């Protein structure tokens, strides 16, 4: 039976198609412009989007603005096949075409990304923390679907995202200023001010300066101890800018150094608690907390402080038949995530230590700190012109050093453990050996870790296209790579995996391999192109952390210890058949692709929830199969239509079974869905423009965007029947014995509206984002197998705003 939401989506598509057909019939003899031609660099050279021989989506700055997108999560809803596990600003995790192992938990720093993310040509992706870059002064946003291992390497096993910024322009003085203000239903005021300026420095040089300051609104209500209430706790600020200088001393040589800076700070997380051991509506001996939509319980400030700095240098020399390009980049990034671990620590104090009352409520801030220094260099030579052969060859080198640490400081906790020693059959002296001072942690720090990663990767790559005829062409390429990773670990504290002495574990891993690609293209005519592709991508392996033995219990520890210390590289072969077509004097474009991705050694997340540990294991095989389609139409100067959709069937095709399970979960089974990606995703947009509507100088425009996102899971662990049902701890003498959270994230719709006037270099607009005030669940939040906390990460409520932009 078709759901009401699906019927609404199909109705919207039918209305779009009907309106589009009517407008097309009315425009058969029109002389108005055709669809905009978008040029992309998906093959390391400029090519019309229509002529790229594989599936690529690109949105221009105007399209992004009209859709109401303000960040990467918003963008993903406009692009078919692109999905995001959103844990809050600065913590987005990307998947394409259903190739995903699920949500990366915050204390998994060794996991590699499945989608490569680039700012122009500089790699910036981290699996745990994809930078939440501002979208101002972009030229376009590109999504390269399917494995891009040949040209983009590791981290692009599912595809590649590219923020393409506006570049300095020689001989032009121009710029823009933008300001907006908005109000969120049940929340606070937000707004931003942004500016870009392009200045000629001389006849051969130009400077482009971009700056922005975004005030992020809040809408979450947090209950605290003694009946306290905080409103709008997830406010934040995102401020930064870019400075780029292009120097072109000769017609053949171009040198562009650039500095990028962004500082992101939030004061909380967009989390909806449905169960919290310290604050819930079912307690009978503690103060009750009326948890509901867009509410949570917390005792301390949470949030993220993300300081992102990037310096890169691009040099291009054109020596006639070919061009030499060098791209050097250096990233220096500091992140501090502050989490309220009071309910987690309190649950341990309650069980197994047997604490009660205020002993369970001692505030426990958990600090996750990351410092990353990454250097990358790519040097390549590519052919110029449109001859019989186009080619590119190059080399790539990357060197990363990453420090990650956790610090759980709980005042008085050492003394508390000693006082509760008898409850766990120990003397105070024996309990002292469990405490921080005796096992290497700072005092009153039940968990303390320091992890060091040194990562090196080198690669050689090449790709060439040979045009047999004006109609038939073949593209072949390969990338050879080698990587080494060394990891040092220090763990201490009563919650660590050693109860008497600090744990120092050193490990290393390395691998080599090749990622080929073969594409056959047949150009039927100037408006129809058929493509057949086979491509291979890879995701590098890593090393698991030790399991937190004291929190597990012996049975759970023995069970999860079966997971190997190291996990292997993940590989995927993608087979794709696509067509790109244009009709009616290029007023309509239709792109469609069918794909099948065969995944080997999928790096699946194993949620060792009883131990508060996360592991990675290789499932022998999985696959993702589906079809995606995109339709765009501009029948005349008044109407623009866009409709896209993706259907994906992504699942495991083998088992990963552990023996002797301590509970009902014994591993991962053949047929389970791959997490993160919905089976169906669609978007539709209609824009009406009335030229010269006011004083023959101002155009009126209105855009409606509707997005549908199907149901999905955050992790494999949430898929089995009953995965969200758990026995509650007895703290507060709750009136219930079990609680159930729906671990399947429900489908949802988002509708955005924007209307305004544009002319004489001005754009005045009013907008409503999330018109229907949809409360969408974007990810599941879990502490200690839900017993400490069960929650969802959620989206921004209905937002009404005004925006002004001036170009000069």
Buried (B, 14 or more C-beta within 10 A) or exposed (E): EEEEBBEBBEEBBEEBBEBBEEBBEEBEEBEEEEBEEBBBBBBBBEBEBBBBBBBBBBBBBEBBBBBBBBBBBBBBBBBBBBBBBBBBBBBBBBBBBBBBBBBBBBBBBBBBBBBBBBBBBBBBBBBBBBBBBBBBBBBBBBBBBBBBBBBBBBBBBBBBBBBBBBBBBBEEEBBBBBBBBBBBEBBBBBBBBBBBBBBBEEEBBBBBBBBBBBBBBBBBBBBBBEEEEBEBBBBBBBBBBBBBBBBBEEEEBBBBBBEBBBBBBBBBBBBBBBBBBBBBEBBEEBEBBEBEEBBBBBBBBBBBBBBBBBBBBBBBBBEEEBBBBBBBBBBBBBBBBBBBBBBBBBBBBBBBBEBBEEBBBBBBBBBBBBBBEBBBBBBBBBBEEEEEEBBBBBEBBBBBBBBBBBBBBBEEBBBBBBBBBEBEEBEEEBBBBBBBBBBBBEEBBBBBBBBBBBBBBBBBBBBBBEBEEEEEBBBBBBBBBEBBBBBBBBBBBBBBBBBEEBBEBEBEBEBEBBBBBBBBBBBEEEBBBBBBBBBBBBBBBBBBBBBBBBBBBEEBBBBBBBBEEBBBBBBBBBBBBBBBBBEBBBBBBBBBBBBBBBBBBBBBBBBBBBBBBBBBBBBBBBBBBBBBBBBBBBBBBBBBBBBBBBBBBBBBBBBBEBEEBBEEBBBBBBEBBBBBBBBBBBBBBBBBBBBEBEEEEBBBBBBBBBBBBBBBBBBBBBBBEEBBEBEBBEBBEBEEEEBBBBBBBBBBBBBBBBBBBBBEEBBBBEBBBBBEEBBBBBBBBBBBBBBBBBBBBBBBBBBBBBBBBBBE
